[in-house]
Amino acid sequence: MSFESIRLLRPALVAATLTLASHGAFAWWNADFKQRTQVLLNTSAAGVTTSEALSGVAVPLRLHSGNFDFVKAKPDGSDLRIVAGDDKTPLKFRVERFDGANELAVVWVQVPIVAPGSDKNTVYVYAGNDKAAADPALSGAPVVDSGALLTLRFDEPAGQPARDAAGAAVAGAATAQEANGLIGSSARLDGNTVIELTAANLRAASGAPYSVAGWARPATPVGTLWSQGTLAVTLVADSTNPANARATVSVGNQRIEGGSLPMGTWVHLAATVGAGKLTLYVNGTQAAQADLAAAGAAAPAIEGAVRLGAGYSGLLDEWQAALATRSADWVRFARAAQGADAKLVAAQLQREGETPSAEGGQPGYMGILVKNLTIDAWVVIWLCAALFVVAVWVMWVKTFLVIKLDRGNDAFLKNFRDAADPLRAEGASVHSTSSLARLFDAGVRQLVKRGIGGENSKPLSGASLDAVKAAIDADLVRENHRLNSMMVWLTIAISGGPFLGLLGTVVGVMITFAAIAAAGDVNVNAIAPGIAAALLATVAGLGVAIPALFGYNWLTSRMKNISADMQIFVDEFVTRVAERYADR
C-alpha cells in the first residue's frame, strides 16, 4: 500500500478506532468517583460536519445542574478528572470557572483527536470523590489549541492585565472584564482602551501561514478587533444596513470584507493567510477570500506587538493566533465548540453504577426531571404533596359521611312515615347515623317542653308551632355546617394547587435562564432540563387540583341532596305535628 493511500485512509481508521474505543468504554474509569458526565462531540451529518481529523483542539466544557451533580462534587472542584473516550487516559484540563453555589462551571480540555463524520467522539468528566485532591500534573498545565502561539481568554482575576493562556505574553495594563461573557469572563472595551502585548514567538515571515480567530460582541459598528504589523481584523459600518457592521481583514495592501454583524450579538471571526490566499470566516462560514498570488506579491511579514480594541466598544473573548493556516473544518469546529452549539456538544450525567447503552445511555425522562429540580421547585412540590394528602383525606372522610347519612336517613324516614303518631317514631338513639333523626329529636324536645304528646297534652298554638319550626331550622343550619366542614380544603386545593405549581415553574424558569446567562451556555441541552424540571411544579399543582375538583363536585352534589332532604323533612314533620296536635 502506498503512502498516499495510507494518508487518504487515515481519517477513516481514526474514526473506526475511536468508535470501537467509545463502545468499549462502558467500565467506570475509577470506582472512587461517584458520577461522570459523558460529553459527545458530534461531527457527523447530524451534528457539525467535519471531513478531516482534528488533533489537539481545546474545547470548553460547560457544566451546570442539567449535566453535572454539584452536590456530589467537592465545593472547589478539586476532584474533577477528565478522561478520554477510551475511558482510560486522563487528559489535561484547566478550570476557568467553578461555582458550586450557583452550579456553574467552565472547564477547558484539549481533546487529543476528533474523528470526522462521527457521533462517537467522547470525553468523560469524573467527580464525586471526597478523597481526591487537585492534581497539578493534570489541572495545572495550560490548555490551548495545538499550534496556537497566543491565546487570550480574559479569565484573569479582576484588575489584572490580559495574559496569554500559555504564559508567553502579558498585556501592559489591566483589562476590564465582563464576568458573564461568552465563555466565563470576557474583556470589556469602551473604545478608548487598547490591549497591547508582545509575543516574541508570534512572527510570520513573508508568505508564511498565519491564522487569527476569536469572538466579538460589538456595541458599535466600528473598531479594530486584532492587529499585528501588517495584519488587521476590523469592523466597518454596513453601507446597506447602518445598524450592522461588516468584518474586514487586511494584510499589506490586500483587503477583503464580508458578513453582516448585528450589534449586541456574539460573532465568531477567523482570518487565515496561506497558500497564496487571504480568507475571512464569519460564524464558521467563509465570507470572503482574496488571491494574494494574483496580486503579484506574497503576503508581507506579520510581526510586532499585538493590539486589540483600538476604537472598539464591546466584548471580546477567546482570541488566538497560530503560525498555521487553519482549515475550514477547524474554524467550523472551533466556532461550534466554543459557542456551545447543541448540534456539536451534548453532555449527560451518569451516576455510579449506570452503564451507557449503545444509544448513549439516556436516563429515563422522569429521572432527568427529578435530577434537575431546583430547591424552590422541591418546596412547591412538597407543599402540593401535603395539600394532596389533606385533600384525599377530606374526600375519604366526606365520602363515608355522605354514604352513612344517606343510608341512615333512608332507614329513619321509612320508620317515621310508618308511625301513626309522628312523635312515636324511633329517633337518633336507634338511627345514630341519620341527620333526619337528629332533627326529629330536636323537634320532639321542643314539643315536650310545651307539653305536647303526653297524657294531658294541650292543643298546639300557631305561635308555638312557629317556634318549634324555628328551633328545628336552627338545628338544620348546624347539620349543614357539620356536613360542609373541611370542604374548604378542597377549594384551597382546587384553586391554590395550580397557582403554587405556576409559582414553582416561573421561579424555576427564571433560575434556569439566569444560570444560562451567567454560564454563557445557550444550547438546548442547557435550557431543556431546567425548564422541563420547572414545569414539573405545574404538573404537581394540577395533580392536586384535578382530583380535588372531581371529588369536590361529586361531594357537593350529594351534600345538596342531603340538605334538600333535611329541609323537606322539617316541613313534613311540622305538617304532621300540626295535623295531629295543632289548635283547631
C-alpha positions as semicolon CSV with decimal commas, in nm:
position;residue;x (nm);y (nm);z (nm)
1;M;0,000;0,000;0,000
2;S;0,140;0,339;-0,098
3;F;0,200;0,629;0,142
4;E;-0,069;0,830;-0,038
5;S;-0,325;0,551;0,017
6;I;-0,242;0,539;0,387
7;R;-0,281;0,916;0,411
8;L;-0,625;0,903;0,248
9;L;-0,742;0,621;0,474
10;R;-0,613;0,780;0,793
11;P;-0,936;0,969;0,886
12;A;-1,143;0,652;0,840
13;L;-0,900;0,448;1,052
14;V;-0,907;0,712;1,325
15;A;-1,288;0,720;1,325
16;A;-1,309;0,340;1,346
17;T;-1,058;0,329;1,631
18;L;-1,241;0,592;1,834
19;T;-1,578;0,431;1,766
20;L;-1,453;0,097;1,900
21;A;-1,298;0,272;2,197
22;S;-1,618;0,455;2,283
23;H;-1,824;0,134;2,258
24;G;-1,580;-0,041;2,486
25;A;-1,577;0,240;2,742
26;F;-1,864;0,107;2,946
27;A;-1,650;0,036;3,253
28;W;-1,607;0,301;3,519
29;W;-1,261;0,456;3,500
30;N;-1,225;0,473;3,879
31;A;-1,477;0,332;4,126
32;D;-1,392;0,605;4,381
33;F;-1,569;0,861;4,163
34;K;-1,946;0,855;4,207
35;Q;-2,052;1,039;3,893
36;R;-1,937;1,124;3,545
37;T;-2,062;1,346;3,265
38;Q;-2,038;1,198;2,918
39;V;-1,963;1,466;2,656
40;L;-2,021;1,375;2,291
41;L;-1,873;1,578;2,007
42;N;-2,088;1,500;1,703
43;T;-1,905;1,562;1,376
44;S;-2,147;1,356;1,168
45;A;-2,411;1,494;0,931
46;A;-2,648;1,524;1,228
47;G;-2,403;1,750;1,412
48;V;-2,134;1,987;1,287
49;T;-1,981;1,808;0,992
50;T;-1,603;1,782;0,953
51;S;-1,418;1,594;0,684
52;E;-1,074;1,580;0,846
53;A;-0,948;1,456;1,180
54;L;-0,871;1,744;1,415
55;S;-0,595;1,695;1,669
56;G;-0,525;1,883;1,989
57;V;-0,834;2,106;1,985
58;A;-0,920;2,292;2,305
59;V;-1,287;2,250;2,395
60;P;-1,468;2,434;2,676
61;L;-1,694;2,200;2,873
62;R;-1,985;2,387;3,029
63;L;-2,114;2,211;3,338
64;H;-2,444;2,300;3,500
65;S;-2,719;2,135;3,703
66;G;-2,854;1,972;3,389
67;N;-2,541;1,764;3,321
68;F;-2,338;1,767;3,645
69;D;-2,423;1,698;4,010
70;F;-2,253;1,977;4,202
71;V;-2,382;1,840;4,533
72;K;-2,183;1,520;4,489
73;A;-1,868;1,705;4,373
74;K;-1,626;1,884;4,606
75;P;-1,712;2,255;4,651
76;D;-1,390;2,373;4,485
77;G;-1,398;2,119;4,202
78;S;-1,065;1,967;4,310
79;D;-1,199;1,616;4,246
80;L;-1,256;1,683;3,876
81;R;-1,087;1,444;3,636
82;I;-1,131;1,432;3,258
83;V;-1,076;1,107;3,073
84;A;-1,052;1,040;2,701
85;G;-1,308;0,840;2,506
86;D;-1,129;0,511;2,582
87;D;-1,226;0,575;2,947
88;K;-0,867;0,502;3,045
89;T;-0,650;0,800;2,955
90;P;-0,665;1,108;3,185
91;L;-0,648;1,436;2,995
92;K;-0,502;1,770;3,093
93;F;-0,763;2,033;3,171
94;R;-0,795;2,385;3,302
95;V;-1,080;2,513;3,520
96;E;-1,180;2,863;3,411
97;R;-1,477;2,881;3,648
98;F;-1,618;2,652;3,917
99;D;-1,911;2,793;4,114
100;G;-2,065;2,519;4,326
101;A;-2,316;2,755;4,487
102;N;-2,470;2,860;4,156
103;E;-2,395;2,520;3,995
104;L;-2,193;2,654;3,701
105;A;-1,851;2,557;3,572
106;V;-1,636;2,603;3,262
107;V;-1,353;2,355;3,215
108;W;-1,112;2,359;2,918
109;V;-0,980;2,028;2,791
110;Q;-0,752;1,953;2,499
111;V;-0,909;1,665;2,307
112;P;-0,629;1,452;2,152
113;I;-0,819;1,381;1,832
114;V;-1,168;1,441;1,697
115;A;-1,264;1,194;1,427
116;P;-1,451;1,329;1,125
117;G;-1,807;1,222;1,046
118;S;-1,857;1,053;1,383
119;D;-2,104;1,083;1,669
120;K;-1,881;0,878;1,899
121;N;-1,617;1,138;1,991
122;T;-1,642;1,109;2,368
123;V;-1,487;1,276;2,672
124;Y;-1,579;1,189;3,033
125;V;-1,580;1,435;3,325
126;Y;-1,548;1,246;3,655
127;A;-1,627;1,386;4,002
128;G;-1,773;1,284;4,337
129;N;-1,460;1,158;4,517
130;D;-1,411;1,314;4,860
131;K;-1,062;1,168;4,885
132;A;-0,939;1,319;4,558
133;A;-0,720;1,630;4,558
134;A;-0,628;1,859;4,273
135;D;-0,359;1,707;4,051
136;P;-0,127;1,982;3,921
137;A;0,003;1,750;3,652
138;L;-0,347;1,733;3,502
139;S;-0,514;2,060;3,601
140;G;-0,215;2,293;3,623
141;A;-0,090;2,284;3,266
142;P;-0,211;2,535;3,004
143;V;-0,483;2,407;2,774
144;V;-0,473;2,570;2,431
145;D;-0,529;2,459;2,073
146;S;-0,245;2,271;1,912
147;G;-0,032;2,519;1,720
148;A;-0,169;2,829;1,898
149;L;0,114;3,063;1,998
150;L;-0,106;3,322;2,167
151;T;-0,440;3,256;2,337
152;L;-0,631;3,526;2,523
153;R;-0,922;3,405;2,741
154;F;-0,955;3,715;2,959
155;D;-1,013;3,497;3,267
156;E;-0,756;3,669;3,485
157;P;-0,857;3,797;3,832
158;A;-1,029;4,135;3,823
159;G;-0,788;4,425;3,783
160;Q;-0,517;4,211;3,621
161;P;-0,385;4,257;3,264
162;A;-0,477;4,012;2,990
163;R;-0,238;3,719;2,977
164;D;-0,159;3,451;2,723
165;A;-0,314;3,125;2,843
166;A;0,021;2,954;2,791
167;G;0,208;3,234;2,971
168;A;0,400;3,364;2,671
169;A;0,287;3,726;2,691
170;V;0,119;3,974;2,925
171;A;-0,057;4,300;2,840
172;G;0,086;4,621;2,973
173;A;-0,228;4,740;3,155
174;A;-0,523;4,593;3,341
175;T;-0,819;4,478;3,133
176;A;-1,180;4,548;3,227
177;Q;-1,389;4,231;3,236
178;E;-1,746;4,121;3,191
179;A;-1,800;3,836;3,440
180;N;-2,070;3,665;3,233
181;G;-1,920;3,663;2,888
182;L;-1,931;3,403;2,617
183;I;-1,704;3,151;2,791
184;G;-1,672;3,251;3,153
185;S;-1,546;3,609;3,168
186;S;-1,474;3,832;2,865
187;A;-1,282;4,154;2,800
188;R;-1,493;4,471;2,803
189;L;-1,368;4,761;2,589
190;D;-1,504;5,114;2,574
191;G;-1,350;5,247;2,250
192;N;-1,066;5,423;2,432
193;T;-0,882;5,121;2,573
194;V;-0,632;4,912;2,379
195;I;-0,497;4,576;2,492
196;E;-0,135;4,554;2,380
197;L;0,111;4,272;2,432
198;T;0,415;4,124;2,265
199;A;0,463;3,756;2,189
200;A;0,820;3,708;2,075
201;N;0,745;3,376;1,905
202;L;0,443;3,509;1,712
203;R;0,609;3,621;1,391
204;A;0,523;3,511;1,037
205;A;0,778;3,564;0,760
206;S;0,673;3,695;0,420
207;G;0,445;3,438;0,255
208;A;0,433;3,221;0,569
209;P;0,099;3,091;0,703
210;Y;-0,080;3,278;0,980
211;S;-0,426;3,249;1,140
212;V;-0,619;3,450;1,395
213;A;-0,963;3,372;1,535
214;G;-1,185;3,497;1,813
215;W;-1,522;3,619;1,934
216;A;-1,667;3,969;1,944
217;R;-1,993;4,122;2,061
218;P;-1,980;4,477;1,925
219;A;-2,174;4,765;2,075
220;T;-2,082;5,000;1,785
221;P;-2,016;4,902;1,421
222;V;-1,657;5,026;1,401
223;G;-1,322;4,943;1,559
224;T;-1,016;4,723;1,538
225;L;-1,052;4,378;1,689
226;W;-0,699;4,249;1,626
227;S;-0,393;4,392;1,464
228;Q;-0,031;4,285;1,437
229;G;0,203;4,460;1,200
230;T;0,059;4,436;0,850
231;L;-0,246;4,229;0,950
232;A;-0,566;4,380;1,088
233;V;-0,916;4,246;1,161
234;T;-1,157;4,538;1,187
235;L;-1,524;4,633;1,180
236;V;-1,676;4,892;0,950
237;A;-2,032;5,017;0,920
238;D;-2,251;4,817;0,682
239;S;-2,347;5,053;0,400
240;T;-2,668;4,861;0,330
241;N;-2,769;4,841;0,696
242;P;-2,604;5,109;0,914
243;A;-2,722;4,934;1,231
244;N;-2,494;4,640;1,146
245;A;-2,122;4,606;1,091
246;R;-1,913;4,425;0,833
247;A;-1,592;4,243;0,912
248;T;-1,276;4,327;0,719
249;V;-0,934;4,168;0,704
250;S;-0,633;4,338;0,555
251;V;-0,278;4,221;0,510
252;G;-0,041;4,464;0,342
253;N;-0,230;4,623;0,051
254;Q;-0,488;4,345;0,027
255;R;-0,826;4,388;0,197
256;I;-1,139;4,172;0,200
257;E;-1,478;4,233;0,356
258;G;-1,778;4,015;0,434
259;G;-2,063;3,925;0,666
260;S;-2,326;4,139;0,832
261;L;-2,286;4,160;1,209
262;P;-2,578;4,281;1,427
263;M;-2,489;4,480;1,736
264;G;-2,508;4,312;2,075
265;T;-2,469;3,959;1,933
266;W;-2,171;3,729;1,968
267;V;-2,000;3,652;1,636
268;H;-1,702;3,429;1,563
269;L;-1,443;3,570;1,322
270;A;-1,137;3,400;1,174
271;A;-0,878;3,516;0,922
272;T;-0,619;3,292;0,758
273;V;-0,318;3,360;0,540
274;G;-0,164;3,073;0,348
275;A;-0,126;2,902;0,012
276;G;-0,132;3,244;-0,151
277;K;-0,481;3,327;-0,021
278;L;-0,633;3,558;0,237
279;T;-0,959;3,418;0,378
280;L;-1,223;3,558;0,614
281;Y;-1,468;3,336;0,804
282;V;-1,777;3,471;0,981
283;N;-1,957;3,234;1,220
284;G;-1,777;2,933;1,077
285;T;-1,861;3,009;0,714
286;Q;-1,626;3,155;0,452
287;A;-1,739;3,513;0,391
288;A;-1,463;3,645;0,163
289;Q;-1,136;3,541;0,001
290;A;-0,860;3,710;-0,198
291;D;-0,589;3,555;-0,415
292;L;-0,265;3,712;-0,297
293;A;-0,066;3,545;-0,575
294;A;-0,285;3,716;-0,835
295;A;-0,185;4,050;-0,685
296;G;0,172;3,979;-0,788
297;A;0,326;3,965;-0,441
298;A;0,339;3,730;-0,144
299;A;0,183;3,829;0,185
300;P;0,415;4,059;0,378
301;A;0,571;3,956;0,705
302;I;0,344;3,974;1,012
303;E;0,530;4,070;1,327
304;G;0,540;4,311;1,617
305;A;0,310;4,382;1,909
306;V;-0,046;4,251;1,909
307;R;-0,311;4,518;1,971
308;L;-0,680;4,457;2,038
309;G;-0,966;4,704;2,070
310;A;-0,846;5,028;1,911
311;G;-1,164;5,233;1,863
312;Y;-1,378;4,930;1,950
313;S;-1,665;4,920;2,201
314;G;-1,799;4,584;2,310
315;L;-1,682;4,247;2,437
316;L;-1,404;4,015;2,320
317;D;-1,340;3,653;2,412
318;E;-1,110;3,362;2,320
319;W;-0,878;3,527;2,067
320;Q;-0,587;3,321;1,945
321;A;-0,321;3,327;1,676
322;A;-0,118;3,048;1,518
323;L;0,157;3,022;1,260
324;A;-0,052;2,784;1,051
325;T;-0,338;2,810;0,805
326;R;-0,642;2,694;0,996
327;S;-0,870;2,480;0,782
328;A;-1,238;2,546;0,722
329;D;-1,315;2,236;0,931
330;W;-1,110;2,372;1,222
331;V;-1,287;2,710;1,204
332;R;-1,629;2,545;1,189
333;F;-1,548;2,315;1,480
334;A;-1,395;2,589;1,697
335;R;-1,693;2,814;1,642
336;A;-1,940;2,537;1,734
337;A;-1,742;2,409;2,034
338;Q;-1,671;2,749;2,186
339;G;-2,021;2,876;2,113
340;A;-2,182;2,567;2,272
341;D;-2,363;2,459;1,957
342;A;-2,606;2,188;2,068
343;K;-2,557;2,005;1,738
344;L;-2,191;1,951;1,823
345;V;-2,174;1,926;2,202
346;A;-2,410;1,705;2,402
347;A;-2,349;1,624;2,770
348;Q;-2,535;1,392;3,002
349;L;-2,490;1,298;3,366
350;Q;-2,425;0,936;3,464
351;R;-2,418;0,819;3,822
352;E;-2,222;0,535;3,979
353;G;-2,343;0,201;3,852
354;E;-2,514;0,339;3,541
355;T;-2,399;0,179;3,218
356;P;-2,450;0,370;2,894
357;S;-2,632;0,188;2,618
358;A;-2,527;0,181;2,254
359;E;-2,751;0,482;2,201
360;G;-2,571;0,676;2,474
361;G;-2,746;0,553;2,785
362;Q;-3,008;0,823;2,813
363;P;-3,168;0,814;3,159
364;G;-3,544;0,798;3,198
365;Y;-3,736;1,116;3,140
366;M;-3,864;1,136;3,498
367;G;-3,511;1,078;3,623
368;I;-3,390;1,376;3,419
369;L;-3,669;1,592;3,557
370;V;-3,613;1,496;3,920
371;K;-3,234;1,542;3,898
372;N;-3,280;1,893;3,763
373;L;-3,534;2,017;4,018
374;T;-3,422;2,333;4,198
375;I;-3,479;2,392;4,569
376;D;-3,775;2,624;4,510
377;A;-3,939;2,360;4,287
378;W;-3,889;2,097;4,558
379;V;-4,051;2,330;4,814
380;V;-4,353;2,382;4,587
381;I;-4,382;2,011;4,510
382;W;-4,371;1,921;4,879
383;L;-4,637;2,181;4,952
384;C;-4,851;2,036;4,674
385;A;-4,791;1,687;4,811
386;A;-4,906;1,797;5,158
387;L;-5,211;1,965;5,007
388;F;-5,286;1,650;4,808
389;V;-5,273;1,434;5,123
390;V;-5,512;1,671;5,302
391;A;-5,747;1,678;5,001
392;V;-5,752;1,297;4,975
393;W;-5,817;1,266;5,348
394;V;-6,107;1,513;5,328
395;M;-6,258;1,335;5,027
396;W;-6,223;0,998;5,204
397;V;-6,388;1,120;5,525
398;K;-6,666;1,306;5,347
399;T;-6,742;1,018;5,112
400;F;-6,802;0,783;5,405
401;L;-7,005;1,053;5,580
402;V;-7,248;1,111;5,293
403;I;-7,285;0,735;5,236
404;K;-7,369;0,679;5,605
405;L;-7,607;0,975;5,611
406;D;-7,791;0,851;5,302
407;R;-7,836;0,504;5,447
408;G;-7,933;0,632;5,791
409;N;-8,178;0,885;5,652
410;D;-8,347;0,626;5,433
411;A;-8,393;0,390;5,730
412;F;-8,522;0,664;5,962
413;L;-8,756;0,814;5,704
414;K;-8,923;0,475;5,648
415;N;-8,973;0,436;6,022
416;F;-9,108;0,790;6,060
417;R;-9,362;0,755;5,781
418;D;-9,480;0,418;5,907
419;A;-9,552;0,557;6,257
420;A;-9,916;0,658;6,320
421;D;-9,809;0,922;6,570
422;P;-9,524;1,146;6,440
423;L;-9,386;1,172;6,792
424;R;-9,366;0,795;6,838
425;A;-9,106;0,730;6,568
426;E;-8,758;0,599;6,659
427;G;-8,508;0,882;6,686
428;A;-8,128;0,917;6,688
429;S;-8,090;0,662;6,966
430;V;-8,174;0,398;6,705
431;H;-8,076;0,578;6,383
432;S;-7,745;0,729;6,503
433;T;-7,613;0,795;6,154
434;S;-7,922;0,988;6,037
435;S;-7,925;1,366;6,025
436;L;-8,305;1,350;5,988
437;A;-8,326;1,157;6,316
438;R;-8,131;1,432;6,490
439;L;-8,368;1,694;6,350
440;F;-8,660;1,477;6,464
441;D;-8,518;1,460;6,818
442;A;-8,474;1,839;6,819
443;G;-8,839;1,884;6,721
444;V;-8,960;1,632;6,984
445;R;-8,764;1,812;7,256
446;Q;-8,932;2,141;7,167
447;L;-9,279;1,980;7,167
448;V;-9,219;1,804;7,501
449;K;-9,124;2,141;7,655
450;R;-9,465;2,267;7,551
451;G;-9,648;1,966;7,695
452;I;-9,730;1,810;7,361
453;G;-9,757;1,435;7,323
454;G;-9,821;1,344;7,686
455;E;-10,139;1,224;7,859
456;N;-10,251;1,579;7,935
457;S;-10,143;1,714;7,601
458;K;-10,266;2,063;7,519
459;P;-10,351;2,183;7,170
460;L;-10,051;2,342;6,996
461;S;-10,099;2,707;6,906
462;G;-9,984;2,856;6,581
463;A;-9,721;3,068;6,757
464;S;-9,584;2,761;6,937
465;L;-9,573;2,570;6,610
466;D;-9,372;2,851;6,451
467;A;-9,133;2,849;6,746
468;V;-9,082;2,473;6,713
469;K;-9,011;2,509;6,342
470;A;-8,761;2,788;6,410
471;A;-8,578;2,567;6,662
472;I;-8,562;2,279;6,415
473;D;-8,437;2,516;6,143
474;A;-8,155;2,622;6,375
475;D;-8,052;2,259;6,412
476;L;-8,083;2,224;6,035
477;V;-7,826;2,503;5,991
478;R;-7,591;2,328;6,234
479;E;-7,631;1,999;6,047
480;N;-7,540;2,178;5,723
481;H;-7,231;2,325;5,889
482;R;-7,128;1,980;6,002
483;L;-7,196;1,840;5,657
484;N;-6,983;2,104;5,482
485;S;-6,700;2,119;5,736
486;M;-6,347;2,077;5,591
487;M;-6,474;2,122;5,235
488;V;-6,276;2,446;5,227
489;W;-5,959;2,234;5,196
490;L;-6,083;2,103;4,865
491;T;-6,147;2,454;4,736
492;I;-5,797;2,551;4,850
493;A;-5,652;2,252;4,664
494;I;-5,853;2,333;4,351
495;S;-5,759;2,700;4,333
496;G;-5,430;2,705;4,521
497;G;-5,263;2,396;4,371
498;P;-5,225;2,535;4,016
499;F;-5,106;2,872;4,147
500;L;-4,845;2,706;4,368
501;G;-4,730;2,499;4,071
502;L;-4,717;2,804;3,848
503;L;-4,510;2,987;4,108
504;G;-4,261;2,699;4,116
505;T;-4,244;2,691;3,737
506;V;-4,192;3,066;3,697
507;V;-3,918;3,076;3,961
508;G;-3,754;2,764;3,814
509;V;-3,754;2,913;3,463
510;M;-3,610;3,237;3,599
511;I;-3,330;3,047;3,773
512;T;-3,262;2,842;3,459
513;F;-3,229;3,148;3,236
514;A;-3,021;3,330;3,499
515;A;-2,784;3,032;3,515
516;I;-2,763;3,019;3,136
517;A;-2,688;3,391;3,122
518;A;-2,417;3,350;3,384
519;A;-2,263;3,048;3,211
520;G;-2,298;3,182;2,857
521;D;-2,432;2,839;2,755
522;V;-2,734;2,881;2,529
523;N;-2,767;2,535;2,374
524;V;-3,080;2,327;2,417
525;N;-2,903;2,078;2,644
526;A;-2,856;2,359;2,897
527;I;-3,207;2,502;2,866
528;A;-3,430;2,197;2,827
529;P;-3,361;2,007;3,154
530;G;-3,410;2,312;3,376
531;I;-3,731;2,425;3,206
532;A;-3,869;2,071;3,191
533;A;-3,797;2,026;3,562
534;A;-3,956;2,364;3,639
535;L;-4,272;2,254;3,457
536;L;-4,289;1,956;3,694
537;A;-4,405;2,200;3,963
538;T;-4,705;2,296;3,748
539;V;-4,777;1,926;3,692
540;A;-4,772;1,877;4,070
541;G;-5,017;2,165;4,117
542;L;-5,252;2,025;3,855
543;G;-5,214;1,678;4,007
544;V;-5,357;1,821;4,328
545;A;-5,630;2,032;4,170
546;I;-5,781;1,783;3,921
547;P;-5,866;1,501;4,168
548;A;-5,983;1,759;4,423
549;L;-6,209;1,918;4,159
550;F;-6,375;1,589;4,070
551;G;-6,413;1,493;4,435
552;Y;-6,548;1,833;4,531
553;N;-6,814;1,834;4,258
554;W;-6,932;1,482;4,346
555;L;-6,944;1,555;4,719
556;T;-7,125;1,889;4,682
557;S;-7,392;1,729;4,464
558;R;-7,452;1,460;4,728
559;M;-7,448;1,715;5,008
560;K;-7,704;1,932;4,828
561;N;-7,935;1,629;4,808
562;I;-7,892;1,558;5,180
563;S;-7,953;1,924;5,265
564;A;-8,266;1,928;5,049
565;D;-8,388;1,606;5,220
566;M;-8,345;1,774;5,560
567;Q;-8,544;2,081;5,454
568;I;-8,821;1,861;5,315
569;F;-8,826;1,653;5,634
570;V;-8,860;1,963;5,854
571;D;-9,165;2,073;5,655
572;E;-9,308;1,720;5,662
573;F;-9,254;1,686;6,038
574;V;-9,411;2,022;6,118
575;T;-9,706;1,945;5,891
576;R;-9,778;1,609;6,057
577;V;-9,746;1,758;6,406
578;A;-9,982;2,040;6,310
579;E;-10,237;1,793;6,175
580;R;-10,237;1,592;6,496
581;Y;-10,170;1,841;6,773
582;A;-10,249;2,194;6,644
583;D;-10,532;2,400;6,793
584;R;-10,836;2,384;6,567
